[in-house]
Amino acid sequence: MAKIIIIGNGIAGSTAARYIRKNSDHEITMISGETEYPFSRTALMYVYMGHLKFDHTKLYEDWFWAKNRINAIKAWVKHIDTSGKFIILENGDKLPYDKLILATGSKSNKFGWSGQDLKGVQGLYHLQDLESMEAATKSGIKKTVIVGGGLIGIEMAEMFHSRHIPVTMLVREKSFWNIVLPAEESEMINRHILANGIDLRLDEELQELKGKDGKVSSMICKNSGEEIDCQFVGLTVGVSPNIDFVKSSNININRGIVVDEYLQTSAEDVYAIGDCAELAMPNQGRRPIEAVWYTGRMMGKTVAQTICGEATKYNPGIWFNSAKFFDIEYQVYGDIPAITPEHITSLYWQHPSENKAIRINFDTSTGAVTGFNLMGIRYRHAVCEKWIAAKTNIESVLENLSLANFDPEFFEEYEGAFVNMYNQKSGKLLTLKSKRKLSMVKQFLFG
């Protein structure tokens, strides 16, 4: 029976712990200085907005971990000694390990702005960040500025908006998240942010922050030179791997903790998973670091298999992600670049009056579908993934597009409008097959 220590209890670390227990009798210790028990990080915003209590965000009841013989410790780790195979906690305790898993997540980026360490200037990643936001709100925020777009920025904007606190949002790009979203979807989000009363400043950046009595009191815009009074500044200009304490060890690091295809670090019996892991050789078209929920979960399950004696290479499969921009749901499956490559044809349909859109990309020469983008419409992950993996021809996809629809039975469907648009552009006469029952979807997926 080996001693397994997992540093970090996010989705990656907690998944590793569960699957190691499922497949072995190893001694498991899971350590986190943030919380004693795992919770859903993506649900933090709903705690602030009053939709949930913190206990509702926990992945399992507190008793689950002890019942499954997973020792949960709330503590910060100070040092890793890979030669002696032990870790040292900040309180001085020394814990030996046979196998060590680093699942330390991310931290909010700061880029050396003057005043960035003032009270009331922070990101949103950890539970402690949420607690600081709540404390600042109760102390009386009259105005907040959010620096940066992306998913965390829009979440923070919605959080303050729910408390009727005015928000100004600085986005460096000329359109919101246009490094990820194609132009039409990005413009849709621009309009929706403004429609929700957010003061969106595109093509604008932070110059410096000013304070009074140690607290932020205003910020200076870099391009316009305008000074905006504010009592809180959200820094949402991305995240980076949380690896500061790893630097004193002999583990190879770059931006993150460098791992091979088995998620093994340069140190024997030490693995890294989740946001902190950087793949030395990522799959084609994938980034070395992918700080998203599902990749963390997959890494946790993969490393558990290896530790339990079944060496398994990490394979993230086909890219997907989902988010919300206020009340616009967003889903992406496969490859939908912000700028469409020359060899790809991109079909885009947008509702004339509602924030709903469908985009499907396919290879121009072969017709093989390569990606789906959905705004305000939900499609089945498994169906889209199967079409992409099988390189299904676009016309076959269009004729069977109702298979992908995931909206409730009485919701309006838009697949017919999408197929009609394709027919008008191509001169074809494709017919959308009638909406399939769930049994037909299962037959399509599983045969």
C-alpha positions as CSV (number, residue, x, y, z in Angstrom):
1,M,0.0,0.0,0.0
2,A,1.6,3.3,-1.2
3,K,1.4,6.7,0.4
4,I,-0.2,9.1,-2.1
5,I,-0.2,12.8,-1.4
6,I,-2.2,15.2,-3.6
7,I,-1.5,18.9,-3.3
8,G,-4.7,20.7,-4.3
9,N,-8.3,19.7,-4.0
10,G,-9.9,21.3,-7.1
11,I,-11.5,19.2,-9.8
12,A,-8.2,17.7,-10.9
13,G,-6.9,16.7,-7.4
14,S,-10.3,15.5,-6.1
15,T,-10.9,13.4,-9.2
16,A,-7.5,11.8,-8.9
17,A,-8.3,11.0,-5.2
18,R,-11.6,9.4,-6.0
19,Y,-10.3,7.3,-8.8
20,I,-7.2,6.2,-6.9
21,R,-9.5,5.0,-4.1
22,K,-11.9,3.4,-6.6
23,N,-9.0,1.3,-8.1
24,S,-6.8,0.7,-5.1
25,D,-6.3,0.5,-1.3
26,H,-3.5,3.1,-1.3
27,E,-3.2,5.6,1.6
28,I,-4.5,9.0,0.2
29,T,-3.9,12.4,1.7
30,M,-5.4,15.5,-0.1
31,I,-4.0,18.9,1.0
32,S,-5.3,22.4,0.3
33,G,-4.8,25.7,2.0
34,E,-7.9,27.1,0.4
35,T,-10.6,24.8,1.8
36,E,-10.7,21.5,3.7
37,Y,-13.1,19.9,1.2
38,P,-13.5,20.3,-2.6
39,F,-16.0,22.6,-4.1
40,S,-17.1,23.8,-7.6
41,R,-15.0,26.8,-8.4
42,T,-17.2,27.8,-11.3
43,A,-20.2,28.2,-8.9
44,L,-18.5,30.8,-6.7
45,M,-20.2,33.6,-8.6
46,Y,-23.6,32.3,-7.7
47,V,-22.8,32.4,-4.0
48,Y,-22.1,36.1,-4.3
49,M,-25.3,36.6,-6.4
50,G,-27.4,34.9,-3.7
51,H,-28.4,31.9,-5.8
52,L,-26.4,29.4,-3.8
53,K,-24.9,29.0,-0.4
54,F,-21.2,27.9,-0.2
55,D,-22.2,24.4,1.1
56,H,-24.2,23.9,-2.1
57,T,-21.0,24.2,-4.2
58,K,-19.3,21.3,-2.5
59,L,-18.7,18.3,-4.8
60,Y,-19.8,15.9,-2.1
61,E,-21.0,15.9,1.5
62,D,-18.1,16.4,4.0
63,W,-18.5,12.9,5.3
64,F,-17.8,11.4,1.8
65,W,-14.0,11.9,2.1
66,A,-13.6,10.2,5.4
67,K,-16.0,7.4,4.5
68,N,-13.8,6.7,1.4
69,R,-10.6,6.9,3.5
70,I,-9.3,10.0,1.8
71,N,-7.6,12.2,4.4
72,A,-8.3,15.9,3.8
73,I,-6.0,18.4,5.3
74,K,-6.4,22.2,5.2
75,A,-2.9,23.5,5.1
76,W,-0.4,25.3,2.8
77,V,2.6,23.5,1.4
78,K,6.0,25.3,1.9
79,H,8.5,22.9,0.2
80,I,8.8,19.7,-1.8
81,D,11.9,17.5,-1.3
82,T,11.9,15.1,-4.2
83,S,15.2,13.3,-3.2
84,G,13.9,12.5,0.3
85,K,10.3,12.1,-1.0
86,F,8.6,14.3,1.5
87,I,6.8,17.7,1.7
88,I,6.9,20.3,4.4
89,L,3.8,22.3,5.4
90,E,4.0,25.9,6.5
91,N,3.4,24.8,10.1
92,G,6.6,22.7,9.9
93,D,5.0,19.3,9.6
94,K,6.9,16.8,7.3
95,L,4.8,14.3,5.4
96,P,6.5,11.5,3.4
97,Y,5.1,10.2,0.1
98,D,5.6,7.3,-2.3
99,K,3.7,9.1,-5.1
100,L,3.1,12.9,-5.2
101,I,0.4,14.6,-7.4
102,L,0.6,18.4,-7.9
103,A,-2.8,19.9,-8.6
104,T,-2.2,23.4,-7.4
105,G,-4.4,25.2,-10.0
106,S,-4.0,28.8,-11.1
107,K,-3.5,32.3,-9.8
108,S,-4.8,35.6,-11.2
109,N,-2.3,37.5,-13.3
110,K,-0.7,40.8,-12.3
111,F,1.6,42.7,-14.7
112,G,3.4,45.1,-12.4
113,W,0.9,48.0,-12.5
114,S,1.5,50.8,-10.0
115,G,-0.9,50.3,-7.2
116,Q,-1.8,46.7,-8.0
117,D,-1.3,45.6,-4.4
118,L,-3.7,48.2,-3.0
119,K,-6.7,46.8,-0.9
120,G,-9.7,46.3,-3.2
121,V,-7.6,45.2,-6.2
122,Q,-7.8,41.5,-6.9
123,G,-8.8,38.7,-9.3
124,L,-11.4,36.0,-8.9
125,Y,-10.2,32.5,-8.6
126,H,-10.0,31.3,-5.0
127,L,-12.6,31.2,-2.3
128,Q,-10.6,33.8,-0.5
129,D,-11.1,36.1,-3.5
130,L,-14.9,35.7,-3.2
131,E,-14.7,36.5,0.5
132,S,-12.7,39.7,-0.2
133,M,-15.3,40.7,-2.8
134,E,-18.0,40.2,-0.3
135,A,-16.2,42.2,2.4
136,A,-15.5,45.0,0.0
137,T,-19.1,45.1,-1.1
138,K,-20.3,45.3,2.5
139,S,-17.9,48.2,3.2
140,G,-19.6,50.2,0.5
141,I,-18.6,50.0,-3.1
142,K,-20.0,52.8,-5.2
143,K,-18.2,52.0,-8.4
144,T,-16.0,49.1,-9.7
145,V,-13.7,48.7,-12.7
146,I,-12.9,45.4,-14.3
147,V,-9.7,45.2,-16.2
148,G,-9.8,42.5,-18.9
149,G,-12.5,40.6,-20.8
150,G,-12.7,36.9,-21.1
151,L,-14.8,34.6,-19.0
152,I,-13.7,35.7,-15.5
153,G,-14.2,39.3,-16.4
154,I,-17.8,38.8,-17.6
155,E,-18.6,36.7,-14.5
156,M,-17.3,39.5,-12.2
157,A,-19.3,42.1,-14.2
158,E,-22.5,40.1,-13.7
159,M,-21.8,39.6,-10.0
160,F,-21.5,43.3,-9.3
161,H,-24.4,44.0,-11.7
162,S,-26.6,41.7,-9.6
163,R,-25.9,43.9,-6.6
164,H,-26.7,47.1,-8.6
165,I,-23.1,48.3,-8.4
166,P,-22.0,50.3,-11.5
167,V,-19.3,48.6,-13.5
168,T,-16.8,49.9,-16.1
169,M,-15.1,47.2,-18.1
170,L,-11.8,47.8,-19.8
171,V,-11.1,45.5,-22.7
172,R,-7.7,45.8,-24.5
173,E,-9.0,44.3,-27.7
174,K,-11.2,46.1,-30.3
175,S,-14.1,43.7,-29.6
176,F,-14.9,41.5,-26.6
177,W,-12.8,38.2,-26.4
178,N,-12.1,38.4,-30.2
179,I,-8.9,36.4,-29.6
180,V,-11.3,33.4,-29.1
181,L,-14.7,34.3,-30.7
182,P,-15.3,35.0,-34.4
183,A,-16.3,38.6,-35.2
184,E,-20.0,38.0,-35.3
185,E,-20.2,36.3,-31.9
186,S,-17.9,38.8,-30.4
187,E,-20.0,41.7,-31.6
188,M,-23.1,40.0,-30.2
189,I,-21.5,39.9,-26.7
190,N,-20.5,43.5,-27.1
191,R,-24.1,44.5,-27.6
192,H,-25.3,42.3,-24.8
193,I,-22.8,43.7,-22.3
194,L,-23.9,47.2,-23.1
195,A,-27.6,46.2,-23.0
196,N,-27.1,45.0,-19.4
197,G,-25.9,48.5,-18.4
198,I,-22.2,47.8,-18.2
199,D,-19.9,50.6,-19.3
200,L,-17.8,48.7,-21.8
201,R,-14.6,50.4,-22.9
202,L,-13.1,48.6,-25.9
203,D,-9.5,49.2,-27.0
204,E,-8.6,50.4,-23.5
205,E,-6.1,49.4,-20.9
206,L,-5.1,50.0,-17.3
207,Q,-2.3,52.5,-16.8
208,E,-2.0,52.8,-13.0
209,L,-4.0,52.6,-9.8
210,K,-4.3,55.2,-7.2
211,G,-5.1,54.8,-3.6
212,K,-6.1,56.5,-0.3
213,D,-5.3,55.0,3.1
214,G,-4.1,51.8,1.5
215,K,-7.3,51.3,-0.5
216,V,-7.8,51.8,-4.2
217,S,-9.6,55.1,-5.0
218,S,-9.2,55.5,-8.7
219,M,-7.6,54.2,-11.9
220,I,-6.0,55.8,-14.9
221,C,-6.9,54.6,-18.4
222,K,-3.8,54.1,-20.6
223,N,-5.2,55.2,-24.0
224,S,-7.7,58.0,-23.1
225,G,-5.9,59.2,-19.9
226,E,-9.2,59.3,-18.1
227,E,-9.2,58.9,-14.4
228,I,-12.1,56.8,-13.1
229,D,-13.1,56.9,-9.4
230,C,-13.6,53.4,-8.0
231,Q,-13.5,51.5,-4.8
232,F,-12.8,48.1,-6.3
233,V,-10.8,46.9,-9.3
234,G,-11.1,43.4,-10.7
235,L,-8.0,42.1,-12.4
236,T,-9.2,39.6,-14.9
237,V,-6.4,39.5,-17.5
238,G,-6.0,35.8,-17.4
239,V,-4.5,33.3,-15.0
240,S,-1.2,31.5,-14.7
241,P,-0.1,28.3,-13.0
242,N,0.1,28.5,-9.2
243,I,3.6,27.1,-8.9
244,D,5.6,29.5,-6.7
245,F,6.4,27.0,-4.0
246,V,7.5,24.4,-6.5
247,K,10.4,26.7,-7.7
248,S,12.5,25.7,-4.7
249,S,12.4,22.0,-5.7
250,N,14.3,20.4,-8.5
251,I,11.1,19.8,-10.6
252,N,11.4,21.2,-14.1
253,I,9.1,24.2,-14.7
254,N,8.4,26.6,-17.6
255,R,5.2,28.5,-17.4
256,G,3.8,25.5,-15.6
257,I,5.1,22.3,-14.2
258,V,6.4,20.4,-17.3
259,V,4.9,16.9,-17.7
260,D,5.2,14.1,-20.3
261,E,2.3,12.3,-21.9
262,Y,1.8,10.3,-18.7
263,L,1.6,13.5,-16.7
264,Q,4.9,12.6,-15.0
265,T,7.2,15.5,-14.0
266,S,11.0,15.5,-14.3
267,A,11.1,14.1,-10.7
268,E,10.6,10.4,-10.1
269,D,7.1,9.5,-8.7
270,V,5.9,13.2,-9.0
271,Y,3.0,14.1,-11.3
272,A,1.2,17.3,-12.2
273,I,-2.4,17.7,-13.4
274,G,-4.9,20.5,-14.0
275,D,-4.2,24.2,-14.5
276,C,-0.6,23.9,-13.1
277,A,0.5,21.3,-15.6
278,E,2.3,22.1,-18.9
279,L,2.4,19.4,-21.5
280,A,5.9,19.1,-23.1
281,M,4.3,17.7,-26.2
282,P,0.6,18.6,-26.5
283,N,-1.6,17.1,-29.1
284,Q,-1.8,18.9,-32.4
285,G,-3.9,22.0,-32.2
286,R,-4.0,21.9,-28.4
287,R,-2.2,24.3,-26.0
288,P,0.5,23.2,-23.5
289,I,-1.6,24.6,-20.6
290,E,-5.4,24.4,-20.7
291,A,-7.0,25.8,-17.6
292,V,-10.5,24.5,-18.0
293,W,-12.7,22.2,-15.9
294,Y,-13.0,19.2,-18.1
295,T,-9.2,18.8,-18.9
296,G,-8.5,18.9,-15.1
297,R,-11.0,16.2,-14.6
298,M,-9.6,14.1,-17.4
299,M,-6.1,14.5,-16.1
300,G,-7.2,13.4,-12.6
301,K,-8.7,10.2,-13.9
302,T,-5.7,9.5,-16.2
303,V,-3.1,9.9,-13.5
304,A,-5.1,7.7,-11.1
305,Q,-5.0,4.9,-13.7
306,T,-1.2,5.3,-14.0
307,I,-0.7,5.3,-10.2
308,C,-2.9,2.3,-9.8
309,G,-0.7,0.2,-12.1
310,E,-2.2,0.9,-15.6
311,A,0.2,3.3,-17.3
312,T,-2.1,5.6,-19.3
313,K,-1.3,8.4,-21.7
314,Y,-3.3,11.6,-21.3
315,N,-5.5,12.3,-24.3
316,P,-7.9,15.2,-24.0
317,G,-9.8,14.3,-27.2
318,I,-11.7,16.9,-29.1
319,W,-11.8,20.4,-27.7
320,F,-14.9,21.7,-26.1
321,N,-15.9,24.5,-23.7
322,S,-19.0,26.2,-22.3
323,A,-19.7,29.4,-20.5
324,K,-22.4,32.1,-20.1
325,F,-22.3,35.8,-21.0
326,F,-25.0,37.0,-18.7
327,D,-27.9,35.0,-20.0
328,I,-26.4,33.9,-23.3
329,E,-25.2,30.3,-23.1
330,Y,-22.1,29.5,-25.1
331,Q,-20.8,26.2,-26.3
332,V,-17.9,25.3,-28.6
333,Y,-17.0,21.8,-29.9
334,G,-14.0,21.2,-32.1
335,D,-12.0,23.9,-33.9
336,I,-13.6,27.3,-34.3
337,P,-10.8,29.8,-34.6
338,A,-11.4,33.6,-34.2
339,I,-10.2,34.0,-37.8
340,T,-11.3,31.4,-40.3
341,P,-8.4,29.7,-42.1
342,E,-8.3,29.7,-45.9
343,H,-9.0,26.0,-46.2
344,I,-12.1,26.1,-43.9
345,T,-15.6,27.2,-44.8
346,S,-17.6,28.7,-42.0
347,L,-21.4,28.7,-42.0
348,Y,-23.0,31.2,-39.7
349,W,-26.6,31.8,-38.9
350,Q,-27.9,34.4,-36.4
351,H,-31.5,35.0,-35.2
352,P,-32.8,38.3,-36.6
353,S,-34.0,39.6,-33.2
354,E,-32.7,37.3,-30.4
355,N,-29.2,36.5,-29.1
356,K,-29.0,33.1,-30.8
357,A,-26.5,31.9,-33.3
358,I,-25.2,28.7,-34.9
359,R,-21.8,28.4,-36.6
360,I,-20.5,25.2,-38.2
361,N,-17.0,25.0,-39.8
362,F,-16.0,22.4,-42.3
363,D,-13.0,21.6,-44.5
364,T,-13.6,23.2,-47.9
365,S,-12.0,20.5,-50.0
366,T,-13.3,17.4,-48.2
367,G,-16.5,18.7,-46.6
368,A,-15.5,17.2,-43.2
369,V,-17.1,19.1,-40.4
370,T,-14.5,20.5,-38.0
371,G,-16.3,22.5,-35.3
372,F,-19.5,23.9,-33.8
373,N,-20.1,27.3,-32.1
374,L,-23.5,27.8,-30.3
375,M,-24.8,31.0,-28.8
376,G,-28.0,30.8,-26.9
377,I,-28.7,27.3,-28.3
378,R,-27.7,24.0,-26.8
379,Y,-26.4,21.0,-28.8
380,R,-25.5,17.6,-27.6
381,H,-21.8,17.2,-26.9
382,A,-21.6,13.5,-27.8
383,V,-23.4,14.0,-31.1
384,C,-21.1,16.9,-32.2
385,E,-18.0,15.1,-31.0
386,K,-18.9,12.0,-33.0
387,W,-19.5,14.0,-36.2
388,I,-16.1,15.7,-35.8
389,A,-14.2,12.5,-34.9
390,A,-15.7,10.7,-37.9
391,K,-15.0,13.7,-40.2
392,T,-18.7,13.5,-41.3
393,N,-19.6,15.5,-44.4
394,I,-21.2,18.8,-43.8
395,E,-24.3,17.9,-45.8
396,S,-24.9,14.7,-43.8
397,V,-24.5,16.7,-40.7
398,L,-27.1,19.3,-41.9
399,E,-29.6,16.7,-42.9
400,N,-29.4,15.2,-39.4
401,L,-28.8,18.4,-37.4
402,S,-31.9,17.8,-35.3
403,L,-30.0,14.9,-33.6
404,A,-27.8,17.5,-31.9
405,N,-30.6,19.7,-30.5
406,F,-30.6,19.5,-26.7
407,D,-33.3,22.1,-25.9
408,P,-36.4,21.0,-24.1
409,E,-39.3,19.6,-26.3
410,F,-41.4,22.7,-26.5
411,F,-38.5,25.1,-27.2
412,E,-38.3,26.6,-30.6
413,E,-35.8,24.9,-33.0
414,Y,-33.5,26.7,-35.4
415,E,-31.9,23.8,-37.4
416,G,-34.4,24.3,-40.2
417,A,-33.4,28.0,-40.6
418,F,-29.7,27.0,-40.7
419,V,-30.3,24.4,-43.4
420,N,-32.3,26.8,-45.5
421,M,-29.4,29.3,-45.2
422,Y,-27.0,26.7,-46.5
423,N,-29.4,25.8,-49.4
424,Q,-29.6,29.5,-50.4
425,K,-25.8,29.8,-50.5
426,S,-25.1,26.5,-52.2
427,G,-28.0,26.1,-54.5
428,K,-28.7,22.7,-52.9
429,L,-32.1,21.3,-51.8
430,L,-31.1,19.6,-48.5
431,T,-34.0,18.5,-46.3
432,L,-33.7,18.5,-42.5
433,K,-34.9,15.2,-41.1
434,S,-37.5,15.4,-38.4
435,K,-36.5,15.8,-34.8
436,R,-35.5,12.5,-33.4
437,K,-36.6,11.0,-30.1
438,L,-34.0,10.4,-27.4
439,S,-34.0,6.7,-28.4
440,M,-32.9,7.6,-31.9
441,V,-30.1,9.8,-30.5
442,K,-28.9,6.8,-28.4
443,Q,-29.0,4.6,-31.4
444,F,-27.0,7.1,-33.4
445,L,-24.4,7.3,-30.7
446,F,-24.1,3.7,-29.6
447,G,-25.5,1.7,-32.6
